[in-house]
Amino acid sequence: MDNSLPPADELVLVDRELAQLEARRTQLLARRAWLVQVLYRPARAATPRWPVTPAAPAADSTPRSAQNVLLTLGGTLLTIAAVAFTLVSWGSMGIGGRAAVLCAVTGAALSAPVVLLRRGLVSTGESVAVLGLVLTVLDAYALHRVALSDTDGLGYAAVASAVLAGAWAAYGSALPRLRVPLPAGVVAAQLPLPLGVLAAGGGATAFAWAALVTAAADGAVVLWTRPLPVRITAGAGAALLGGWALLTGGWLSFSSPWSGAPLLLAGAAVCLYAAWRTPGWAVAASVVAGLAVVAAVGGLLRSAVPGDWAVPGYVLCGLALASVWRAGAGARLPRGVRTGLTGAGAATVALGLLWALPPVLGGALGPLARTTEVWSGEHTGPALVAYPATAALVLAVVAAALASVPRLWARCGALALVWALLTALPVTPGLPYAATLALQLLTTAATLWIAVRPAPLTRGLPRPGATPTASPDARTTADRTTDPTNRPATAATGPSGAPATGPSGVSATGPAEPPASGPSAPGPTDRPASGPAGTPVAGPAASPASGPSAPGPAGWPASGPAGQSAGGSVPPPPSAPPRVPGAGFGAPGTGWMPPRPRPQASAAEPGTVLGWVAYAGGLVSAAGALALALDVRGATFLALGAVLGLLTGVAVLGTGARRAVSACGAVLAAAGLVFAGAAAAGLEAHWTGLALLLVPAATAAVGATARPVALPVEITGAAVGLSALGLAASRPAFLALVLALGGVIAAATAVRPERRRFASWTAAGLFLLAAWVRLGAWGVTTPEAYTLPVTVPALVVGFLRRRRDPEASSWTAYGPGLAVTLLPSLGAAWTDPEWVRPLVLGVAALVVTLLGARFRLQALLLLGGTVLALDGLHELAPYVVQVVGALPRWLPPALAGLLLLAVGATYEQRLRDARRLRERLARMR
């Protein structure tokens, strides 16, 4: 039927779409004009109004950079000269001259920057000030050499560095335009306490405390000072000295825990305070603080418990620290602090789990490393003899902690750790063989049951589609947002929620941002009047309210008569027609189309993820149990039967890929049972191969009923059948029997319609191979005995194919069947000295050739003719040789020449005959 609109309705629809496009274009142009005005207004204001002269060619370096280079070189040379004078030429002057020279030069170097700064020579003053600072260091050195040579060098250096730090800080505060003195004072302030401790003969602990106190002072400078160079210098000093103090505390926590613990706790307190005050560095500082707390408390615990309990003590400290994530949310700790402390605790727990991993690997992979004979009754010794038994305790504690966290990743980790605990238990306590095997089988049963029924482990976990509950962080943020006394001070607002503007019409935080809403597209019932071109005509509703106090659209200040805002000269971007009241984005009557939703990855169900984790552990445990059970004959049958039952249960009760994998595993377990039974009965390899055919037969029967897992089960059964062929290959008679039985199984499978095509061809191939193997076992060497059983069915199939499809090629229908017999028979005829085979082959080839010519079949004509010609050549070859030997020697070249002359004379006719023959052959099927 015809769904097209009438012309009048279609015209209305087209006009409406054009009006929406034009409104959108107007809004984008207004937005662009406003952005250009905001971005390029400062550049236009800074541009001189007189004509701009052409720019000179760019120099290799600017005057300012050249000046800085010259000043740096000059200051360096003066510093070198002062050092050389102090160290080399000092002895040529008396004590008065020395003092006079040093005082005069130092005073001049420190006073000159005052005059230079008044004249605006900042860089020159900076260079001279650096020279003065270096001279003060030389003054301190000279004072020690001349007047205080008997004092201790380290003590004097500590006092001198403190005096210099204070003097430089005062000098830099008096001349704030100089950038070097204040950072230099901070650098000098790093030395007094460490040097004083060394001068007093303090050890590593006292030096670490001095470094920590200095680092804390540097942190205070970073937090409470404004100049950026000073803060950077102090931050570098705090990181260096604080890091040294914490590393020393960590070393002391192993050698002398009661000395290192206070140092580490004090360092942690400093780091936590810094993390609280500096949100940008909160995570890093909190991680350092958390690691320091763990090292301190763990070191104390390690000194109070036996050696095997040291790692569990550290793990408990890590778990306690990781619990800050949820406990700190109620106390309103900053998120960065909680993240850092939790990360430090998690890292500690991860190291503890890594320490507890070797027993797990020994329990899972130890049985696979077999050093004894199968069914010998001897057992491989444990790989880890003296590993601490507390490794199992670490796994249990961490698993319990993760199980209390209502998150999917935590439940998966808890499940994996419980499996690891059960796997490691036979290793750490050294359980006997029977208990170890029983525990392995119980672990396999438990994990496979969880893989089938994971619902109990998903209790309390949020569903993928459920609305998440607001976290404490979100509630805290919401509280701060809605609290009227806790308003952010980053933006000042004016009346009606509009940003307050300054004299230039720019808000307190930057240029005013235009409203994000687009123009309202006319809806079906409020179509604006349009001009001849279909563009909307602005009416009274489209103009903003005038007056100084009337707010504009979306809370913007209203425009004055001249188009300026009430607060300044920068007007807001032109507003579009107002929205339809109550209409949201993308609603009828709005110009903005709703944003296209981004595709989100579908979250996996908790039960599915937990099921796969449990299933992986169950398979590993099953493999370990089977490998362990090979030590004893009865245990082997018990383990294989248990695994077969468990995997069959998963295949019946499970879903998805786990069901198919379990079905394949059950088939392999059944094959293992058959193989073990044959080995226990003392059967030879070929009898074992014959017995293994029970497995493919069973899978063919199961595949007829268990449709969801039919294909993987049958493929696994076929693989077992191939292994049966390998076992029976040593006895041709049994190999033929196995092939024939395999053909019977495939023929029975071909009864099913969905397997008919593949199974029927497989059955035919197996029967043919069985016949060939049997003929070979009987010593039959006649090729026709092997080829005729293939040729006859192939020709029958080709005949049926040609009856159903007369256009089918004869090469497809009859070519393979004829070639299988004719070509091997031709090769045998050329080496057969008797006359019977060539005669029979020639007759058969003649019949095939005549049939091809009669029914115009290309394959029969060419194959039969070629074989007939070669067979006839083989029979006539002896006579030809005799005739050629009886003729004169000049006769063959003469005959060849006559033949060439005849062909050359009738060349065109021969070409036409050849083309005619080729066309006739091409017309054949």
Secondary structure, 3 states (H helix, E strand, C coil): CCCCCCHHHHHHHHHHHHHHHHHHHHHHHHHHHHHHHHHHHHHHHHCCCCCCCCCCCCCCCCHHHHHHHHHHHHHHHHHHHHHHHHHCHHHHCCHHHHHHHHHHHHHHHHHHHHHHHHCCCHHHHHHHHHHHHHHHHHHHHHHHHHCCCCCCHHHHHHHHHHHHHHHHHHHHHHCCCCCCHHHHHHHHCCCHHHHHHHHCCCCHHHHHHHHHHHHHHHHHHHHHCCCHHHHHHHHHHHHHHHHHHHHHHHHHHHHCHHHHHHHHHHHHHHHHHHHHHCHHHHHHHHHHHHHHHHHHHHHHHHHHCCHHHHHHHHHHHHHHHHCHHHHHHHCCCCHHHHHHHHHHHHHHHHHHHHHCHHHHHHHHHHHHCCCCCCCCCCCCCCCCCCCCCHHHHHHHHHHHHHHCCCCHHHHHHHHHHHHHHHHHCCCCCCCCHHHHHHHHHHHHHHHHHHHHCCHHHHCCCCCCCCCCCCCHHHHHHHHHHHCCCCCCCCCCECHHHCECECCCCCECCECCCCCCCCCCCCCCCCCCCECCCCCECCCHHHCCCCCCCCECHHHCECECCCCCECCCCCCCCCCCCCCCCCCCCCCCCCCCCCCCCCCCCCCCCHHHHHHHHHHHHHHHHHHHHHHHHCCCHHHHHHHHHHHHHHHHHHHHHCCHHHHHHHHHHHHHHHHHHHHHHHHHCCCCHHHHHHHHCHHHHHHHHHHCCCHHHHHHHHHHHHHHHHHHHHHHCCCHHHHHHHHHHHHHHHHHHCCCHHHHHHHHHHHHHHHHHHHHHHHHHCCCCCHHHHHHHHHHHHHHHHHHHHHHCCCCCHHHHCHHHHHHHHHHHHHHHHHCCCCHHHHHHHHHHHHHHHHHHHHCCHHHHHHHHHHHHHHHHHHHHHHHHHHHHHCCCCHHHHHHHHHHHHHHHCHHHHHHHHHHHHHHHHHCC
